[in-house]
Amino acid sequence: MNDVALPKPVQAVVNAINEGDTEAFVAAFSTDGRVDDWGRVLNGHDGVRSWADTDAIGMNASMNVTKATTTDDVTHLWFDWRSNRFNGTSEAYVTVADDKVIEFRIPSH
């Protein structure tokens, strides 16, 4: 369970992943939003949906946010991730504008 307070659009993304709701996940993004997963960039709702299918919701993912900091329109998340594709701790930067996610970026380290 996530006990970390998050901006509403960021929480919507986390909830959608944990509830296995692809439509809610896509709806949390702006029409030109994007996912950047270690430099693999997927643009627009089609790209966001594709990532959800191949890397998150379609892989039975769960995301437990352990820490978050928000500065201006960017929330830096630290989380535990469990799925059929990847298991471990990770982090992401989520940028929001007009109550929609415009970028969900998982940096490569």
Residue frames as a rotation matrix with the C-alpha (Angstrom) as fourth column:
MET 1
0.579 0.815 0.000 0.00
0.815 -0.579 0.000 0.00
0.000 0.000 -1.000 0.00
ASN 2
-0.303 -0.672 0.676 1.21
0.629 -0.674 -0.387 3.51
0.716 0.308 0.627 -0.72
ASP 3
0.425 0.402 -0.811 1.35
0.891 -0.343 0.297 5.80
-0.159 -0.849 -0.504 2.31
VAL 4
-0.643 -0.710 -0.287 3.23
0.594 -0.699 0.399 8.61
-0.484 0.086 0.871 0.53
ALA 5
0.376 0.789 -0.485 1.23
0.264 -0.593 -0.761 11.72
-0.888 0.158 -0.431 -0.41
LEU 6
-0.645 -0.542 0.539 1.41
0.640 0.002 0.768 12.34
-0.417 0.841 0.346 -4.17
PRO 7
-0.679 0.435 -0.592 -0.04
-0.585 -0.807 0.078 14.94
-0.443 0.400 0.802 -6.53
LYS 8
0.204 0.923 0.326 -3.40
-0.482 0.384 -0.788 13.73
-0.852 0.003 0.523 -7.87
PRO 9
0.677 0.080 -0.731 -2.20
-0.726 0.236 -0.646 12.90
0.121 0.968 0.218 -11.45
VAL 10
-0.426 -0.882 -0.199 0.80
-0.767 0.469 -0.438 10.99
0.480 -0.034 -0.877 -10.10
GLN 11
-0.580 0.304 0.756 -1.41
-0.524 0.571 -0.632 9.07
-0.624 -0.763 -0.172 -7.69
ALA 12
0.523 0.818 -0.239 -3.73
-0.685 0.236 -0.689 8.26
-0.507 0.524 0.684 -10.62
VAL 13
0.195 -0.560 -0.805 -0.82
-0.788 0.400 -0.469 6.59
0.585 0.726 -0.363 -12.44
VAL 14
-0.806 -0.522 0.279 0.16
-0.575 0.575 -0.582 4.56
0.143 -0.629 -0.764 -9.37
ASN 15
-0.215 0.817 0.534 -3.45
-0.569 0.339 -0.749 3.54
-0.793 -0.466 0.392 -8.72
ALA 16
0.585 0.465 -0.664 -3.98
-0.805 0.236 -0.544 2.50
-0.096 0.853 0.513 -12.33
ILE 17
-0.278 -0.758 -0.590 -0.90
-0.691 0.584 -0.426 0.28
0.668 0.289 -0.686 -12.27
ASN 18
-0.899 -0.143 0.415 -1.86
-0.423 0.529 -0.735 -1.31
-0.114 -0.836 -0.536 -8.97
GLU 19
-0.063 0.962 0.267 -5.47
-0.482 0.205 -0.852 -1.81
-0.874 -0.183 0.450 -10.05
GLY 20
-0.624 -0.256 0.738 -4.47
0.425 0.681 0.596 -3.23
-0.656 0.686 -0.316 -13.44
ASP 21
0.464 0.883 -0.061 -6.50
0.530 -0.333 -0.780 -0.53
-0.710 0.330 -0.623 -15.20
THR 22
-0.458 -0.699 0.549 -4.94
0.843 -0.146 0.518 0.34
-0.282 0.700 0.656 -18.56
GLU 23
0.158 0.592 0.791 -7.68
0.763 -0.582 0.283 2.81
0.627 0.558 -0.543 -19.49
ALA 24
0.947 0.161 -0.279 -7.19
0.315 -0.651 0.691 4.77
-0.071 -0.742 -0.667 -16.26
PHE 25
0.100 -0.987 -0.128 -3.41
0.633 -0.036 0.774 4.69
-0.768 -0.158 0.621 -16.79
VAL 26
-0.451 -0.238 0.860 -3.72
0.877 -0.295 0.379 6.15
0.164 0.925 0.342 -20.30
ALA 27
0.485 0.765 0.423 -6.32
0.637 -0.641 0.429 8.70
0.599 0.061 -0.798 -19.15
ALA 28
0.651 -0.301 -0.697 -3.87
0.571 -0.411 0.711 10.05
-0.501 -0.860 -0.096 -16.53
PHE 29
-0.445 -0.892 0.078 -1.61
0.656 -0.265 0.707 11.26
-0.610 0.366 0.703 -19.38
SER 30
0.046 0.340 -0.939 -2.02
-0.482 -0.816 -0.319 14.25
-0.875 0.467 0.126 -21.67
THR 31
0.912 0.383 0.144 -2.67
-0.060 0.475 -0.878 13.35
-0.405 0.792 0.456 -25.31
ASP 32
0.648 -0.750 -0.135 0.98
-0.295 -0.083 -0.952 14.14
0.703 0.656 -0.275 -26.07
GLY 33
0.599 -0.397 0.696 2.31
-0.731 0.085 0.677 12.55
-0.328 -0.914 -0.239 -22.88
ARG 34
0.365 -0.549 -0.752 5.16
-0.502 0.564 -0.656 10.08
0.784 0.617 -0.070 -22.96
VAL 35
0.929 -0.258 0.264 6.89
-0.076 0.567 0.820 7.29
-0.362 -0.782 0.507 -21.12
ASP 36
0.378 -0.896 -0.234 10.68
-0.673 -0.092 -0.734 7.30
0.636 0.435 -0.638 -21.16
ASP 37
0.937 -0.025 0.348 11.90
-0.223 0.724 0.652 3.95
-0.268 -0.689 0.673 -19.84
TRP 38
0.242 -0.952 0.188 15.71
0.290 0.256 0.922 3.97
-0.926 -0.168 0.338 -19.77
GLY 39
-0.587 -0.499 -0.638 15.77
-0.347 -0.557 0.755 6.01
-0.732 0.664 0.153 -22.98
ARG 40
-0.811 0.465 0.356 13.09
0.573 0.509 0.642 4.01
0.117 0.725 -0.679 -24.78
VAL 41
-0.799 0.479 -0.363 10.54
-0.284 -0.833 -0.474 6.75
-0.530 -0.276 0.802 -25.45
LEU 42
-0.605 0.723 0.333 6.91
0.791 0.496 0.359 5.99
0.094 0.480 -0.872 -26.22
ASN 43
-0.984 0.117 -0.134 4.79
-0.109 -0.992 -0.063 9.00
-0.140 -0.047 0.989 -27.22
GLY 44
-0.472 0.877 -0.087 1.11
-0.758 -0.353 0.549 9.83
0.451 0.325 0.831 -27.05
HIS 45
0.202 0.668 0.716 -1.70
-0.917 0.386 -0.101 7.68
-0.344 -0.636 0.690 -25.78
ASP 46
0.851 0.077 -0.519 -0.76
-0.340 0.834 -0.435 4.83
0.399 0.547 0.736 -28.14
GLY 47
-0.093 -0.979 -0.184 2.80
-0.220 0.201 -0.955 4.80
0.971 -0.048 -0.233 -26.81
VAL 48
-0.464 0.007 0.886 1.66
-0.877 -0.143 -0.459 5.05
0.123 -0.990 0.072 -23.18
ARG 49
0.609 0.761 0.223 -0.78
-0.768 0.636 -0.075 2.18
-0.199 -0.126 0.972 -23.75
SER 50
0.590 -0.469 -0.657 1.96
-0.225 0.686 -0.692 0.12
0.775 0.556 0.299 -25.40
TRP 51
-0.512 -0.822 0.249 4.26
-0.448 0.009 -0.894 0.56
0.732 -0.570 -0.373 -22.39
ALA 52
-0.122 0.557 0.822 1.43
-0.973 0.097 -0.210 -0.30
-0.197 -0.825 0.530 -20.00
ASP 53
0.822 0.516 -0.241 0.80
-0.565 0.794 -0.226 -3.50
0.074 0.321 0.944 -21.96
THR 54
0.564 -0.654 -0.505 4.41
0.021 0.623 -0.782 -4.65
0.826 0.430 0.365 -22.34
ASP 55
-0.443 -0.896 0.029 6.08
0.096 -0.079 -0.992 -3.38
0.892 -0.436 0.121 -19.15
ALA 56
-0.826 0.146 0.544 3.48
-0.549 -0.425 -0.720 -2.66
0.127 -0.893 0.431 -16.48
ILE 57
-0.063 0.919 0.390 -0.18
-0.898 0.118 -0.423 -3.61
-0.435 -0.377 0.818 -16.38
GLY 58
0.620 0.275 -0.735 0.19
-0.675 0.664 -0.321 -6.36
0.400 0.695 0.597 -18.97
MET 59
-0.237 -0.782 -0.576 2.94
-0.107 0.610 -0.785 -7.82
0.965 -0.125 -0.229 -16.80
ASN 60
0.550 0.592 -0.589 0.81
0.508 0.322 0.799 -7.82
0.663 -0.738 -0.124 -13.60
ALA 61
-0.470 -0.838 0.277 2.85
0.337 -0.460 -0.821 -5.00
0.816 -0.293 0.499 -12.07
SER 62
0.736 0.534 -0.416 2.48
0.636 -0.336 0.694 -3.55
0.231 -0.776 -0.587 -8.62
MET 63
-0.176 -0.735 0.654 4.14
0.349 -0.668 -0.657 -0.32
0.920 0.113 0.375 -7.55
ASN 64
0.627 0.299 -0.720 4.71
0.771 -0.098 0.630 0.52
0.117 -0.949 -0.292 -3.88
VAL 65
0.318 -0.481 0.817 5.93
0.062 -0.849 -0.524 4.10
0.946 0.217 -0.241 -3.54
THR 66
0.274 -0.323 -0.906 8.32
0.925 0.345 0.157 4.34
0.262 -0.881 0.394 -0.60
LYS 67
-0.206 -0.364 -0.908 9.36
0.542 -0.815 0.204 7.99
-0.815 -0.450 0.365 -0.94
ALA 68
0.195 0.239 0.951 8.51
0.940 -0.321 -0.112 11.00
0.279 0.916 -0.287 -3.08
THR 69
-0.352 -0.242 -0.904 9.55
0.460 -0.886 0.058 14.60
-0.815 -0.395 0.423 -3.40
THR 70
0.379 0.531 0.758 7.78
0.925 -0.235 -0.298 17.18
0.020 0.814 -0.580 -5.53
THR 71
-0.415 -0.497 -0.762 9.43
0.364 -0.859 0.361 20.33
-0.834 -0.127 0.537 -6.80
ASP 72
-0.594 0.327 -0.735 7.32
-0.691 -0.676 0.257 22.56
-0.413 0.661 0.627 -9.02
ASP 73
0.385 0.826 -0.411 5.73
-0.918 0.299 -0.259 20.23
-0.091 0.477 0.874 -11.60
VAL 74
-0.001 -0.474 -0.880 8.08
-0.466 0.779 -0.419 17.24
0.885 0.410 -0.222 -11.16
THR 75
0.669 0.195 0.718 7.64
-0.727 0.374 0.576 14.43
-0.156 -0.907 0.391 -8.64
HIS 76
-0.328 -0.821 -0.467 10.61
-0.732 0.533 -0.424 12.16
0.597 0.202 -0.776 -7.99
LEU 77
0.722 0.649 0.241 9.39
-0.677 0.589 0.441 8.71
0.144 -0.482 0.865 -6.92
TRP 78
-0.679 -0.733 -0.046 11.25
-0.703 0.667 -0.246 5.86
0.211 -0.135 -0.968 -5.28
PHE 79
0.355 0.916 0.186 9.35
-0.931 0.364 -0.020 2.59
-0.086 -0.166 0.982 -5.36
ASP 80
-0.613 -0.341 0.713 9.34
-0.289 0.936 0.200 -1.16
-0.735 -0.084 -0.672 -5.10
TRP 81
0.016 0.542 -0.840 8.19
-0.999 -0.025 -0.035 -2.77
-0.040 0.840 0.541 -8.36
ARG 82
-0.533 -0.087 0.841 6.96
-0.161 0.987 0.000 -6.30
-0.830 -0.136 -0.540 -8.79
SER 83
0.372 0.661 -0.652 5.91
-0.846 -0.046 -0.531 -7.75
-0.381 0.749 0.542 -12.14
ASN 84
0.794 -0.058 0.605 6.36
0.227 0.952 -0.207 -10.66
-0.564 0.302 0.769 -14.50
ARG 85
0.793 -0.496 0.355 9.04
0.285 -0.213 -0.935 -8.57
0.539 0.842 -0.028 -16.27
PHE 86
-0.294 -0.882 0.369 11.09
0.026 -0.393 -0.919 -6.85
0.956 -0.260 0.139 -13.54
ASN 87
0.772 0.429 -0.468 11.31
0.484 0.079 0.871 -6.99
0.411 -0.900 -0.147 -9.76
GLY 88
-0.262 -0.893 -0.365 13.24
0.938 -0.147 -0.313 -4.57
0.226 -0.424 0.877 -7.59
THR 89
0.233 0.249 -0.940 13.58
0.550 -0.831 -0.084 -1.03
-0.802 -0.497 -0.331 -6.43
SER 90
-0.262 -0.258 0.930 13.48
0.932 -0.316 0.175 1.78
0.249 0.913 0.323 -8.94
GLU 91
-0.331 0.203 -0.922 12.78
0.356 -0.878 -0.321 5.45
-0.874 -0.434 0.218 -9.32
ALA 92
-0.132 0.347 0.928 10.96
0.973 -0.134 0.189 7.70
0.190 0.928 -0.320 -11.73
TYR 93
-0.846 -0.021 -0.532 10.42
0.122 -0.980 -0.155 11.37
-0.519 -0.196 0.832 -12.45
VAL 94
-0.186 0.878 0.442 6.82
0.980 0.195 0.024 12.29
-0.066 0.438 -0.897 -13.23
THR 95
-0.971 -0.140 -0.192 6.12
0.116 -0.984 0.134 15.67
-0.208 0.108 0.972 -14.81
VAL 96
-0.153 0.988 0.022 2.62
0.926 0.151 -0.346 17.12
-0.345 -0.032 -0.938 -14.61
ALA 97
-0.990 0.018 -0.142 0.92
-0.057 -0.959 0.276 19.99
-0.131 0.281 0.951 -16.45
ASP 98
-0.445 0.891 -0.087 -2.75
-0.841 -0.382 0.384 20.96
0.309 0.244 0.919 -16.34
ASP 99
0.078 0.479 0.874 -3.59
-0.843 0.500 -0.199 17.99
-0.533 -0.721 0.443 -14.08
LYS 100
0.984 0.135 -0.119 -2.23
-0.178 0.817 -0.548 15.44
0.024 0.560 0.828 -16.55
VAL 101
0.304 -0.916 0.263 1.04
0.175 0.325 0.929 13.54
-0.936 -0.237 0.259 -16.67
ILE 102
0.813 -0.093 -0.575 3.17
-0.561 -0.390 -0.731 14.77
-0.156 0.916 -0.369 -19.54
GLU 103
0.097 -0.783 -0.614 6.15
-0.564 0.465 -0.682 12.52
0.820 0.412 -0.397 -18.83
PHE 104
0.889 -0.003 0.458 6.83
-0.368 0.593 0.716 9.40
-0.274 -0.805 0.526 -16.80
ARG 105
0.453 -0.818 -0.353 10.61
-0.567 0.042 -0.823 8.92
0.688 0.573 -0.445 -16.94
ILE 106
0.943 -0.297 0.152 12.50
0.090 0.664 0.742 5.97
-0.321 -0.686 0.653 -15.50
PRO 107
0.551 -0.786 -0.280 16.18
-0.834 -0.513 -0.203 6.96
0.016 0.345 -0.938 -15.65
SER 108
0.734 -0.459 -0.501 18.93
0.267 0.873 -0.408 4.52
0.624 0.166 0.763 -16.48
HIS 109
0.768 -0.499 0.402 21.59
-0.624 -0.436 0.649 4.29
-0.148 -0.749 -0.646 -13.82
